[in-house]
Amino acid sequence: MFKNVVALGLASVVLAAPLAGLAADTKKPYPLKTCVVSGDKLDSMGEPYVYTYKDREIKFCCKSCVKDFKKDTAKYIKKIEEAEKK
């Protein structure tokens, strides 16, 4: 009985692994070369801070810009969507 449970668990992991990869690939890439909040170049303060909002990858020049993004998310998402259309 125990062997069947272990085998079933392993089979689930093996079969689900490719599907997990597909889910990770559904994020929309960030279209700007600047921080959507500050307008600064993404590498102006070191490595960009990457934040996931719903199905989007958002990059900021620094972690502190996330707080401003959360205050008026709709405003910044609109800017990103406009950039995606170009």
mmCIF file as gemmi writes it, N, C-alpha and C atoms, coordinates in Angstrom:
data_model
loop_
_atom_site.group_PDB
_atom_site.id
_atom_site.type_symbol
_atom_site.label_atom_id
_atom_site.label_alt_id
_atom_site.label_comp_id
_atom_site.label_asym_id
_atom_site.label_entity_id
_atom_site.label_seq_id
_atom_site.pdbx_PDB_ins_code
_atom_site.Cartn_x
_atom_site.Cartn_y
_atom_site.Cartn_z
_atom_site.occupancy
_atom_site.B_iso_or_equiv
_atom_site.pdbx_formal_charge
_atom_site.auth_seq_id
_atom_site.auth_asym_id
_atom_site.pdbx_PDB_model_num
ATOM 1 N N . MET Axp A 1 ? 0.829 -1.196 0 1 0 ? 1 A 1
ATOM 2 C CA . MET Axp A 1 ? 0 0 0 1 0 ? 1 A 1
ATOM 3 C C . MET Axp A 1 ? 0.866 1.25 0 1 0 ? 1 A 1
ATOM 4 N N . PHE Axp A 2 ? 1.887 1.274 0.885 1 0 ? 2 A 1
ATOM 5 C CA . PHE Axp A 2 ? 2.775 2.432 0.982 1 0 ? 2 A 1
ATOM 6 C C . PHE Axp A 2 ? 3.513 2.675 -0.329 1 0 ? 2 A 1
ATOM 7 N N . LYS Axp A 3 ? 3.951 1.597 -0.986 1 0 ? 3 A 1
ATOM 8 C CA . LYS Axp A 3 ? 4.651 1.729 -2.264 1 0 ? 3 A 1
ATOM 9 C C . LYS Axp A 3 ? 3.736 2.358 -3.319 1 0 ? 3 A 1
ATOM 10 N N . ASN Axp A 4 ? 2.466 2.006 -3.303 1 0 ? 4 A 1
ATOM 11 C CA . ASN Axp A 4 ? 1.52 2.575 -4.272 1 0 ? 4 A 1
ATOM 12 C C . ASN Axp A 4 ? 1.341 4.071 -4.053 1 0 ? 4 A 1
ATOM 13 N N . VAL Axp A 5 ? 1.276 4.492 -2.793 1 0 ? 5 A 1
ATOM 14 C CA . VAL Axp A 5 ? 1.114 5.908 -2.474 1 0 ? 5 A 1
ATOM 15 C C . VAL Axp A 5 ? 2.344 6.691 -2.921 1 0 ? 5 A 1
ATOM 16 N N . VAL Axp A 6 ? 3.529 6.152 -2.643 1 0 ? 6 A 1
ATOM 17 C CA . VAL Axp A 6 ? 4.775 6.806 -3.04 1 0 ? 6 A 1
ATOM 18 C C . VAL Axp A 6 ? 4.86 6.877 -4.565 1 0 ? 6 A 1
ATOM 19 N N . ALA Axp A 7 ? 4.53 5.803 -5.237 1 0 ? 7 A 1
ATOM 20 C CA . ALA Axp A 7 ? 4.581 5.775 -6.7 1 0 ? 7 A 1
ATOM 21 C C . ALA Axp A 7 ? 3.596 6.787 -7.292 1 0 ? 7 A 1
ATOM 22 N N . LEU Axp A 8 ? 2.425 6.872 -6.715 1 0 ? 8 A 1
ATOM 23 C CA . LEU Axp A 8 ? 1.429 7.827 -7.192 1 0 ? 8 A 1
ATOM 24 C C . LEU Axp A 8 ? 1.908 9.261 -6.982 1 0 ? 8 A 1
ATOM 25 N N . GLY Axp A 9 ? 2.525 9.516 -5.832 1 0 ? 9 A 1
ATOM 26 C CA . GLY Axp A 9 ? 3.067 10.847 -5.553 1 0 ? 9 A 1
ATOM 27 C C . GLY Axp A 9 ? 4.164 11.224 -6.532 1 0 ? 9 A 1
ATOM 28 N N . LEU Axp A 10 ? 5.074 10.318 -6.803 1 0 ? 10 A 1
ATOM 29 C CA . LEU Axp A 10 ? 6.163 10.576 -7.75 1 0 ? 10 A 1
ATOM 30 C C . LEU Axp A 10 ? 5.611 10.802 -9.161 1 0 ? 10 A 1
ATOM 31 N N . ALA Axp A 11 ? 4.638 10.011 -9.548 1 0 ? 11 A 1
ATOM 32 C CA . ALA Axp A 11 ? 4.044 10.17 -10.876 1 0 ? 11 A 1
ATOM 33 C C . ALA Axp A 11 ? 3.375 11.533 -11.003 1 0 ? 11 A 1
ATOM 34 N N . SER Axp A 12 ? 2.734 11.985 -9.936 1 0 ? 12 A 1
ATOM 35 C CA . SER Axp A 12 ? 2.092 13.303 -9.96 1 0 ? 12 A 1
ATOM 36 C C . SER Axp A 12 ? 3.107 14.406 -10.171 1 0 ? 12 A 1
ATOM 37 N N . VAL Axp A 13 ? 4.231 14.313 -9.487 1 0 ? 13 A 1
ATOM 38 C CA . VAL Axp A 13 ? 5.276 15.333 -9.613 1 0 ? 13 A 1
ATOM 39 C C . VAL Axp A 13 ? 5.853 15.338 -11.017 1 0 ? 13 A 1
ATOM 40 N N . VAL Axp A 14 ? 6.14 14.182 -11.541 1 0 ? 14 A 1
ATOM 41 C CA . VAL Axp A 14 ? 6.728 14.073 -12.879 1 0 ? 14 A 1
ATOM 42 C C . VAL Axp A 14 ? 5.772 14.601 -13.944 1 0 ? 14 A 1
ATOM 43 N N . LEU Axp A 15 ? 4.496 14.278 -13.822 1 0 ? 15 A 1
ATOM 44 C CA . LEU Axp A 15 ? 3.525 14.721 -14.816 1 0 ? 15 A 1
ATOM 45 C C . LEU Axp A 15 ? 3.166 16.191 -14.678 1 0 ? 15 A 1
ATOM 46 N N . ALA Axp A 16 ? 3.233 16.741 -13.484 1 0 ? 16 A 1
ATOM 47 C CA . ALA Axp A 16 ? 2.856 18.136 -13.263 1 0 ? 16 A 1
ATOM 48 C C . ALA Axp A 16 ? 3.996 19.103 -13.566 1 0 ? 16 A 1
ATOM 49 N N . ALA Axp A 17 ? 5.222 18.65 -13.555 1 0 ? 17 A 1
ATOM 50 C CA . ALA Axp A 17 ? 6.378 19.536 -13.759 1 0 ? 17 A 1
ATOM 51 C C . ALA Axp A 17 ? 6.303 20.333 -15.058 1 0 ? 17 A 1
ATOM 52 N N . PRO Axp A 18 ? 5.987 19.732 -16.2 1 0 ? 18 A 1
ATOM 53 C CA . PRO Axp A 18 ? 5.899 20.537 -17.425 1 0 ? 18 A 1
ATOM 54 C C . PRO Axp A 18 ? 4.81 21.596 -17.359 1 0 ? 18 A 1
ATOM 55 N N . LEU Axp A 19 ? 3.727 21.304 -16.687 1 0 ? 19 A 1
ATOM 56 C CA . LEU Axp A 19 ? 2.64 22.274 -16.566 1 0 ? 19 A 1
ATOM 57 C C . LEU Axp A 19 ? 3.046 23.455 -15.69 1 0 ? 19 A 1
ATOM 58 N N . ALA Axp A 20 ? 3.844 23.217 -14.686 1 0 ? 20 A 1
ATOM 59 C CA . ALA Axp A 20 ? 4.322 24.306 -13.831 1 0 ? 20 A 1
ATOM 60 C C . ALA Axp A 20 ? 5.17 25.274 -14.646 1 0 ? 20 A 1
ATOM 61 N N . GLY Axp A 21 ? 5.956 24.761 -15.568 1 0 ? 21 A 1
ATOM 62 C CA . GLY Axp A 21 ? 6.764 25.609 -16.435 1 0 ? 21 A 1
ATOM 63 C C . GLY Axp A 21 ? 5.904 26.487 -17.323 1 0 ? 21 A 1
ATOM 64 N N . LEU Axp A 22 ? 4.797 25.956 -17.793 1 0 ? 22 A 1
ATOM 65 C CA . LEU Axp A 22 ? 3.9 26.746 -18.627 1 0 ? 22 A 1
ATOM 66 C C . LEU Axp A 22 ? 3.279 27.884 -17.842 1 0 ? 22 A 1
ATOM 67 N N . ALA Axp A 23 ? 2.91 27.645 -16.619 1 0 ? 23 A 1
ATOM 68 C CA . ALA Axp A 23 ? 2.305 28.684 -15.789 1 0 ? 23 A 1
ATOM 69 C C . ALA Axp A 23 ? 3.294 29.823 -15.548 1 0 ? 23 A 1
ATOM 70 N N . ALA Axp A 24 ? 4.546 29.5 -15.356 1 0 ? 24 A 1
ATOM 71 C CA . ALA Axp A 24 ? 5.559 30.523 -15.102 1 0 ? 24 A 1
ATOM 72 C C . ALA Axp A 24 ? 5.798 31.396 -16.338 1 0 ? 24 A 1
ATOM 73 N N . ASP Axp A 25 ? 5.571 30.847 -17.518 1 0 ? 25 A 1
ATOM 74 C CA . ASP Axp A 25 ? 5.829 31.582 -18.749 1 0 ? 25 A 1
ATOM 75 C C . ASP Axp A 25 ? 4.692 32.516 -19.14 1 0 ? 25 A 1
ATOM 76 N N . THR Axp A 26 ? 3.614 32.552 -18.387 1 0 ? 26 A 1
ATOM 77 C CA . THR Axp A 26 ? 2.478 33.367 -18.769 1 0 ? 26 A 1
ATOM 78 C C . THR Axp A 26 ? 2.591 34.809 -18.293 1 0 ? 26 A 1
ATOM 79 N N . LYS Axp A 27 ? 3.622 35.151 -17.55 1 0 ? 27 A 1
ATOM 80 C CA . LYS Axp A 27 ? 3.81 36.536 -17.119 1 0 ? 27 A 1
ATOM 81 C C . LYS Axp A 27 ? 4.122 37.41 -18.318 1 0 ? 27 A 1
ATOM 82 N N . LYS Axp A 28 ? 3.508 38.579 -18.328 1 0 ? 28 A 1
ATOM 83 C CA . LYS Axp A 28 ? 3.815 39.54 -19.381 1 0 ? 28 A 1
ATOM 84 C C . LYS Axp A 28 ? 5.137 40.215 -19.044 1 0 ? 28 A 1
ATOM 85 N N . PRO Axp A 29 ? 6.053 40.304 -19.991 1 0 ? 29 A 1
ATOM 86 C CA . PRO Axp A 29 ? 7.339 40.957 -19.722 1 0 ? 29 A 1
ATOM 87 C C . PRO Axp A 29 ? 7.173 42.468 -19.562 1 0 ? 29 A 1
ATOM 88 N N . TYR Axp A 30 ? 8.041 43.06 -18.823 1 0 ? 30 A 1
ATOM 89 C CA . TYR Axp A 30 ? 8.015 44.502 -18.593 1 0 ? 30 A 1
ATOM 90 C C . TYR Axp A 30 ? 8.512 45.214 -19.844 1 0 ? 30 A 1
ATOM 91 N N . PRO Axp A 31 ? 7.736 46.127 -20.432 1 0 ? 31 A 1
ATOM 92 C CA . PRO Axp A 31 ? 8.085 46.716 -21.727 1 0 ? 31 A 1
ATOM 93 C C . PRO Axp A 31 ? 8.982 47.962 -21.67 1 0 ? 31 A 1
ATOM 94 N N . LEU Axp A 32 ? 9.198 48.527 -20.483 1 0 ? 32 A 1
ATOM 95 C CA . LEU Axp A 32 ? 9.949 49.781 -20.387 1 0 ? 32 A 1
ATOM 96 C C . LEU Axp A 32 ? 11.402 49.566 -19.989 1 0 ? 32 A 1
ATOM 97 N N . LYS Axp A 33 ? 12.237 50.534 -20.31 1 0 ? 33 A 1
ATOM 98 C CA . LYS Axp A 33 ? 13.637 50.503 -19.885 1 0 ? 33 A 1
ATOM 99 C C . LYS Axp A 33 ? 13.843 51.413 -18.679 1 0 ? 33 A 1
ATOM 100 N N . THR Axp A 34 ? 12.735 51.987 -18.21 1 0 ? 34 A 1
ATOM 101 C CA . THR Axp A 34 ? 12.764 52.887 -17.066 1 0 ? 34 A 1
ATOM 102 C C . THR Axp A 34 ? 11.781 52.404 -15.996 1 0 ? 34 A 1
ATOM 103 N N . CYS Axp A 35 ? 11.953 52.905 -14.8 1 0 ? 35 A 1
ATOM 104 C CA . CYS Axp A 35 ? 11.043 52.626 -13.691 1 0 ? 35 A 1
ATOM 105 C C . CYS Axp A 35 ? 9.725 53.34 -13.979 1 0 ? 35 A 1
ATOM 106 N N . VAL Axp A 36 ? 8.621 52.627 -13.893 1 0 ? 36 A 1
ATOM 107 C CA . VAL Axp A 36 ? 7.319 53.216 -14.195 1 0 ? 36 A 1
ATOM 108 C C . VAL Axp A 36 ? 6.932 54.289 -13.173 1 0 ? 36 A 1
ATOM 109 N N . VAL Axp A 37 ? 7.497 54.241 -11.976 1 0 ? 37 A 1
ATOM 110 C CA . VAL Axp A 37 ? 7.17 55.209 -10.931 1 0 ? 37 A 1
ATOM 111 C C . VAL Axp A 37 ? 8.048 56.451 -11.027 1 0 ? 37 A 1
ATOM 112 N N . SER Axp A 38 ? 9.372 56.269 -11.005 1 0 ? 38 A 1
ATOM 113 C CA . SER Axp A 38 ? 10.292 57.413 -10.954 1 0 ? 38 A 1
ATOM 114 C C . SER Axp A 38 ? 10.71 57.921 -12.326 1 0 ? 38 A 1
ATOM 115 N N . GLY Axp A 39 ? 10.669 57.046 -13.326 1 0 ? 39 A 1
ATOM 116 C CA . GLY Axp A 39 ? 11.148 57.409 -14.654 1 0 ? 39 A 1
ATOM 117 C C . GLY Axp A 39 ? 12.646 57.231 -14.822 1 0 ? 39 A 1
ATOM 118 N N . ASP Axp A 40 ? 13.332 56.815 -13.755 1 0 ? 40 A 1
ATOM 119 C CA . ASP Axp A 40 ? 14.779 56.597 -13.817 1 0 ? 40 A 1
ATOM 120 C C . ASP Axp A 40 ? 15.097 55.315 -14.582 1 0 ? 40 A 1
ATOM 121 N N . LYS Axp A 41 ? 16.293 55.263 -15.169 1 0 ? 41 A 1
ATOM 122 C CA . LYS Axp A 41 ? 16.737 54.042 -15.836 1 0 ? 41 A 1
ATOM 123 C C . LYS Axp A 41 ? 16.736 52.912 -14.82 1 0 ? 41 A 1
ATOM 124 N N . LEU Axp A 42 ? 16.378 51.73 -15.278 1 0 ? 42 A 1
ATOM 125 C CA . LEU Axp A 42 ? 16.252 50.6 -14.362 1 0 ? 42 A 1
ATOM 126 C C . LEU Axp A 42 ? 17.538 50.248 -13.63 1 0 ? 42 A 1
ATOM 127 N N . ASP Axp A 43 ? 18.675 50.479 -14.24 1 0 ? 43 A 1
ATOM 128 C CA . ASP Axp A 43 ? 19.941 50.131 -13.585 1 0 ? 43 A 1
ATOM 129 C C . ASP Axp A 43 ? 20.584 51.326 -12.886 1 0 ? 43 A 1
ATOM 130 N N . SER Axp A 44 ? 19.831 52.398 -12.693 1 0 ? 44 A 1
ATOM 131 C CA . SER Axp A 44 ? 20.406 53.612 -12.105 1 0 ? 44 A 1
ATOM 132 C C . SER Axp A 44 ? 20.756 53.446 -10.622 1 0 ? 44 A 1
ATOM 133 N N . MET Axp A 45 ? 20.166 52.459 -9.966 1 0 ? 45 A 1
ATOM 134 C CA . MET Axp A 45 ? 20.434 52.244 -8.542 1 0 ? 45 A 1
ATOM 135 C C . MET Axp A 45 ? 20.876 50.807 -8.288 1 0 ? 45 A 1
ATOM 136 N N . GLY Axp A 46 ? 21.543 50.222 -9.247 1 0 ? 46 A 1
ATOM 137 C CA . GLY Axp A 46 ? 21.938 48.811 -9.138 1 0 ? 46 A 1
ATOM 138 C C . GLY Axp A 46 ? 20.962 47.944 -9.911 1 0 ? 46 A 1
ATOM 139 N N . GLU Axp A 47 ? 20.857 46.697 -9.511 1 0 ? 47 A 1
ATOM 140 C CA . GLU Axp A 47 ? 19.942 45.773 -10.182 1 0 ? 47 A 1
ATOM 141 C C . GLU Axp A 47 ? 18.5 46.235 -9.993 1 0 ? 47 A 1
ATOM 142 N N . PRO Axp A 48 ? 17.68 46.167 -11.032 1 0 ? 48 A 1
ATOM 143 C CA . PRO Axp A 48 ? 16.271 46.543 -10.885 1 0 ? 48 A 1
ATOM 144 C C . PRO Axp A 48 ? 15.566 45.621 -9.884 1 0 ? 48 A 1
ATOM 145 N N . TYR Axp A 49 ? 14.591 46.166 -9.192 1 0 ? 49 A 1
ATOM 146 C CA . TYR Axp A 49 ? 13.774 45.37 -8.284 1 0 ? 49 A 1
ATOM 147 C C . TYR Axp A 49 ? 12.596 44.833 -9.095 1 0 ? 49 A 1
ATOM 148 N N . VAL Axp A 50 ? 12.418 43.525 -9.114 1 0 ? 50 A 1
ATOM 149 C CA . VAL Axp A 50 ? 11.371 42.886 -9.905 1 0 ? 50 A 1
ATOM 150 C C . VAL Axp A 50 ? 10.212 42.514 -8.979 1 0 ? 50 A 1
ATOM 151 N N . TYR Axp A 51 ? 9.023 42.912 -9.38 1 0 ? 51 A 1
ATOM 152 C CA . TYR Axp A 51 ? 7.808 42.699 -8.587 1 0 ? 51 A 1
ATOM 153 C C . TYR Axp A 51 ? 6.769 42.072 -9.507 1 0 ? 51 A 1
ATOM 154 N N . THR Axp A 52 ? 6.006 41.133 -8.996 1 0 ? 52 A 1
ATOM 155 C CA . THR Axp A 52 ? 4.954 40.516 -9.789 1 0 ? 52 A 1
ATOM 156 C C . THR Axp A 52 ? 3.61 41.041 -9.334 1 0 ? 52 A 1
ATOM 157 N N . TYR Axp A 53 ? 2.872 41.594 -10.275 1 0 ? 53 A 1
ATOM 158 C CA . TYR Axp A 53 ? 1.524 42.083 -10.021 1 0 ? 53 A 1
ATOM 159 C C . TYR Axp A 53 ? 0.58 41.357 -10.966 1 0 ? 53 A 1
ATOM 160 N N . LYS Axp A 54 ? -0.283 40.541 -10.399 1 0 ? 54 A 1
ATOM 161 C CA . LYS Axp A 54 ? -1.203 39.691 -11.167 1 0 ? 54 A 1
ATOM 162 C C . LYS Axp A 54 ? -0.407 38.894 -12.19 1 0 ? 54 A 1
ATOM 163 N N . ASP Axp A 55 ? -0.623 39.108 -13.477 1 0 ? 55 A 1
ATOM 164 C CA . ASP Axp A 55 ? 0.079 38.344 -14.512 1 0 ? 55 A 1
ATOM 165 C C . ASP Axp A 55 ? 1.238 39.128 -15.119 1 0 ? 55 A 1
ATOM 166 N N . ARG Axp A 56 ? 1.702 40.159 -14.423 1 0 ? 56 A 1
ATOM 167 C CA . ARG Axp A 56 ? 2.733 41.047 -14.977 1 0 ? 56 A 1
ATOM 168 C C . ARG Axp A 56 ? 4.005 41.049 -14.152 1 0 ? 56 A 1
ATOM 169 N N . GLU Axp A 57 ? 5.09 41.18 -14.861 1 0 ? 57 A 1
ATOM 170 C CA . GLU Axp A 57 ? 6.377 41.429 -14.228 1 0 ? 57 A 1
ATOM 171 C C . GLU Axp A 57 ? 6.599 42.936 -14.298 1 0 ? 57 A 1
ATOM 172 N N . ILE Axp A 58 ? 6.814 43.565 -13.152 1 0 ? 58 A 1
ATOM 173 C CA . ILE Axp A 58 ? 7.042 45.005 -13.104 1 0 ? 58 A 1
ATOM 174 C C . ILE Axp A 58 ? 8.439 45.221 -12.548 1 0 ? 58 A 1
ATOM 175 N N . LYS Axp A 59 ? 9.202 46.08 -13.203 1 0 ? 59 A 1
ATOM 176 C CA . LYS Axp A 59 ? 10.557 46.368 -12.743 1 0 ? 59 A 1
ATOM 177 C C . LYS Axp A 59 ? 10.629 47.813 -12.259 1 0 ? 59 A 1
ATOM 178 N N . PHE Axp A 60 ? 11.306 47.98 -11.131 1 0 ? 60 A 1
ATOM 179 C CA . PHE Axp A 60 ? 11.476 49.296 -10.532 1 0 ? 60 A 1
ATOM 180 C C . PHE Axp A 60 ? 12.962 49.578 -10.377 1 0 ? 60 A 1
ATOM 181 N N . CYS Axp A 61 ? 13.309 50.858 -10.294 1 0 ? 61 A 1
ATOM 182 C CA . CYS Axp A 61 ? 14.718 51.215 -10.086 1 0 ? 61 A 1
ATOM 183 C C . CYS Axp A 61 ? 15.169 50.815 -8.681 1 0 ? 61 A 1
ATOM 184 N N . CYS Axp A 62 ? 14.22 50.766 -7.731 1 0 ? 62 A 1
ATOM 185 C CA . CYS Axp A 62 ? 14.542 50.368 -6.357 1 0 ? 62 A 1
ATOM 186 C C . CYS Axp A 62 ? 13.282 49.839 -5.677 1 0 ? 62 A 1
ATOM 187 N N . LYS Axp A 63 ? 13.47 49.165 -4.578 1 0 ? 63 A 1
ATOM 188 C CA . LYS Axp A 63 ? 12.351 48.547 -3.858 1 0 ? 63 A 1
ATOM 189 C C . LYS Axp A 63 ? 11.371 49.587 -3.301 1 0 ? 63 A 1
ATOM 190 N N . SER Axp A 64 ? 11.851 50.775 -2.971 1 0 ? 64 A 1
ATOM 191 C CA . SER Axp A 64 ? 10.961 51.776 -2.378 1 0 ? 64 A 1
ATOM 192 C C . SER Axp A 64 ? 9.9 52.279 -3.358 1 0 ? 64 A 1
ATOM 193 N N . CYS Axp A 65 ? 10.099 52.117 -4.647 1 0 ? 65 A 1
ATOM 194 C CA . CYS Axp A 65 ? 9.102 52.545 -5.631 1 0 ? 65 A 1
ATOM 195 C C . CYS Axp A 65 ? 7.861 51.656 -5.605 1 0 ? 65 A 1
ATOM 196 N N . VAL Axp A 66 ? 7.976 50.462 -5.068 1 0 ? 66 A 1
ATOM 197 C CA . VAL Axp A 66 ? 6.826 49.557 -4.995 1 0 ? 66 A 1
ATOM 198 C C . VAL Axp A 66 ? 5.721 50.182 -4.142 1 0 ? 66 A 1
ATOM 199 N N . LYS Axp A 67 ? 6.102 50.868 -3.075 1 0 ? 67 A 1
ATOM 200 C CA . LYS Axp A 67 ? 5.119 51.499 -2.195 1 0 ? 67 A 1
ATOM 201 C C . LYS Axp A 67 ? 4.281 52.524 -2.959 1 0 ? 67 A 1
ATOM 202 N N . ASP Axp A 68 ? 4.929 53.34 -3.773 1 0 ? 68 A 1
ATOM 203 C CA . ASP Axp A 68 ? 4.204 54.329 -4.579 1 0 ? 68 A 1
ATOM 204 C C . ASP Axp A 68 ? 3.342 53.648 -5.639 1 0 ? 68 A 1
ATOM 205 N N . PHE Axp A 69 ? 3.855 52.567 -6.211 1 0 ? 69 A 1
ATOM 206 C CA . PHE Axp A 69 ? 3.092 51.803 -7.198 1 0 ? 69 A 1
ATOM 207 C C . PHE Axp A 69 ? 1.796 51.287 -6.579 1 0 ? 69 A 1
ATOM 208 N N . LYS Axp A 70 ? 1.882 50.771 -5.365 1 0 ? 70 A 1
ATOM 209 C CA . LYS Axp A 70 ? 0.706 50.218 -4.696 1 0 ? 70 A 1
ATOM 210 C C . LYS Axp A 70 ? -0.317 51.293 -4.333 1 0 ? 70 A 1
ATOM 211 N N . LYS Axp A 71 ? 0.123 52.535 -4.153 1 0 ? 71 A 1
ATOM 212 C CA . LYS Axp A 71 ? -0.793 53.626 -3.813 1 0 ? 71 A 1
ATOM 213 C C . LYS Axp A 71 ? -1.717 53.977 -4.98 1 0 ? 71 A 1
ATOM 214 N N . ASP Axp A 72 ? -1.197 53.866 -6.214 1 0 ? 72 A 1
ATOM 215 C CA . ASP Axp A 72 ? -1.988 54.216 -7.397 1 0 ? 72 A 1
ATOM 216 C C . ASP Axp A 72 ? -1.684 53.231 -8.53 1 0 ? 72 A 1
ATOM 217 N N . THR Axp A 73 ? -1.99 51.989 -8.274 1 0 ? 73 A 1
ATOM 218 C CA . THR Axp A 73 ? -1.671 50.918 -9.224 1 0 ? 73 A 1
ATOM 219 C C . THR Axp A 73 ? -2.263 51.164 -10.606 1 0 ? 73 A 1
ATOM 220 N N . ALA Axp A 74 ? -3.5 51.597 -10.661 1 0 ? 74 A 1
ATOM 221 C CA . ALA Axp A 74 ? -4.172 51.797 -11.955 1 0 ? 74 A 1
ATOM 222 C C . ALA Axp A 74 ? -3.41 52.793 -12.83 1 0 ? 74 A 1
ATOM 223 N N . LYS Axp A 75 ? -2.909 53.847 -12.237 1 0 ? 75 A 1
ATOM 224 C CA . LYS Axp A 75 ? -2.148 54.871 -12.975 1 0 ? 75 A 1
ATOM 225 C C . LYS Axp A 75 ? -0.909 54.26 -13.641 1 0 ? 75 A 1
ATOM 226 N N . TYR Axp A 76 ? -0.185 53.46 -12.882 1 0 ? 76 A 1
ATOM 227 C CA . TYR Axp A 76 ? 1.06 52.888 -13.4 1 0 ? 76 A 1
ATOM 228 C C . TYR Axp A 76 ? 0.799 51.74 -14.378 1 0 ? 76 A 1
ATOM 229 N N . ILE Axp A 77 ? -0.222 50.955 -14.137 1 0 ? 77 A 1
ATOM 230 C CA . ILE Axp A 77 ? -0.572 49.891 -15.086 1 0 ? 77 A 1
ATOM 231 C C . ILE Axp A 77 ? -0.977 50.51 -16.42 1 0 ? 77 A 1
ATOM 232 N N . LYS Axp A 78 ? -1.67 51.623 -16.377 1 0 ? 78 A 1
ATOM 233 C CA . LYS Axp A 78 ? -2.062 52.317 -17.615 1 0 ? 78 A 1
ATOM 234 C C . LYS Axp A 78 ? -0.816 52.733 -18.407 1 0 ? 78 A 1
ATOM 235 N N . LYS Axp A 79 ? 0.2 53.257 -17.729 1 0 ? 79 A 1
ATOM 236 C CA . LYS Axp A 79 ? 1.457 53.63 -18.406 1 0 ? 79 A 1
ATOM 237 C C . LYS Axp A 79 ? 2.118 52.42 -19.051 1 0 ? 79 A 1
ATOM 238 N N . ILE Axp A 80 ? 2.112 51.303 -18.329 1 0 ? 80 A 1
ATOM 239 C CA . ILE Axp A 80 ? 2.722 50.083 -18.867 1 0 ? 80 A 1
ATOM 240 C C . ILE Axp A 80 ? 1.951 49.586 -20.067 1 0 ? 80 A 1
ATOM 241 N N . GLU Axp A 81 ? 0.635 49.593 -19.985 1 0 ? 81 A 1
ATOM 242 C CA . GLU Axp A 81 ? -0.191 49.147 -21.107 1 0 ? 81 A 1
ATOM 243 C C . GLU Axp A 81 ? -0.001 50.025 -22.34 1 0 ? 81 A 1
ATOM 244 N N . GLU Axp A 82 ? 0.166 51.323 -22.136 1 0 ? 82 A 1
ATOM 245 C CA . GLU Axp A 82 ? 0.441 52.223 -23.265 1 0 ? 82 A 1
ATOM 246 C C . GLU Axp A 82 ? 1.775 51.885 -23.926 1 0 ? 82 A 1
ATOM 247 N N . ALA Axp A 83 ? 2.757 51.54 -23.11 1 0 ? 83 A 1
ATOM 248 C CA . ALA Axp A 83 ? 4.068 51.159 -23.649 1 0 ? 83 A 1
ATOM 249 C C . ALA Axp A 83 ? 3.979 49.839 -24.41 1 0 ? 83 A 1
ATOM 250 N N . GLU Axp A 84 ? 3.135 48.931 -23.953 1 0 ? 84 A 1
ATOM 251 C CA . GLU Axp A 84 ? 2.971 47.644 -24.637 1 0 ? 84 A 1
ATOM 252 C C . GLU Axp A 84 ? 2.364 47.814 -26.024 1 0 ? 84 A 1
ATOM 253 N N . LYS Axp A 85 ? 1.518 48.82 -26.19 1 0 ? 85 A 1
ATOM 254 C CA . LYS Axp A 85 ? 0.86 49.051 -27.478 1 0 ? 85 A 1
ATOM 255 C C . LYS Axp A 85 ? 1.827 49.561 -28.533 1 0 ? 85 A 1
ATOM 256 N N . LYS Axp A 86 ? 2.925 50.181 -28.092 1 0 ? 86 A 1
ATOM 257 C CA . LYS Axp A 86 ? 3.9 50.757 -29.035 1 0 ? 86 A 1
ATOM 258 C C . LYS Axp A 86 ? 4.792 49.71 -29.637 1 0 ? 86 A 1
